[in-house]
Amino acid sequence: NIQMVILIQVSRPHDAPLLTRAEEHLLTVVGHRDGAGCAHEHVRLAVLPLNAKRSQWKSAAQLLRTFLSANLQEGPFEVIEIQRVDAALKDRGWKEGEPLPTGLGLSEVARQLGADIVLRGTVTDWGRHYLVLESWVKAAIQLELLDAQSGEVIWSETKKNSRTAGLLKGPTGFQSIATAPIMGLKTSHLERVANELTRTLAHDLVDSPAVKAYVSEPTL
């Protein structure tokens, strides 16, 4: 294909928001011999703080958000640093560890960050449970991926993960009866469940037909 590119230099204040993908494409005119448009080149993703269904799950929400952001790095997105997202939210009255303010203008936050899409969600289950001969850890999240400007939901999913330890699933013998359920309660096991959960969700998001269509959608 024959392409023609016209670059326009624009003067912007040093503290002005980054250009959104739409603005970038307004500065570039691409002509194709066959008249076809081009796919989105860089889709910027902002991972918002996760809400927690229970107040005692706030630290879990922060951990799961960190895992999500890390696991989405391999996808077709430019994932904006969590610190930058938090700074933009604090400018609008958000306090770390608290739910997002009611009526928060996501489009304004996204514009400041130069984000095209935002990921938000809620931790719906989290914790460790212990019985005499068995223990388990579990985590569950509900997520939504939205177009930053229109607010349209591109993708959503709810998923849970768990890990069980105890007499029936551990090694045989007296030692397993005494220690296996307790071992199943280790924080490392809960973190492993959380990381596996977010890895699966990140894969489902990237592999979603709706997300693939959004990423490859012609811009012109």
Summary of the structure (lengths in Angstrom):
residues: 220
radius of gyration: 21.8
end to end distance: 15.0
largest distance: 75.3
contacts: 635
relative contact order: 0.17
helix: 37%
strand: 25%
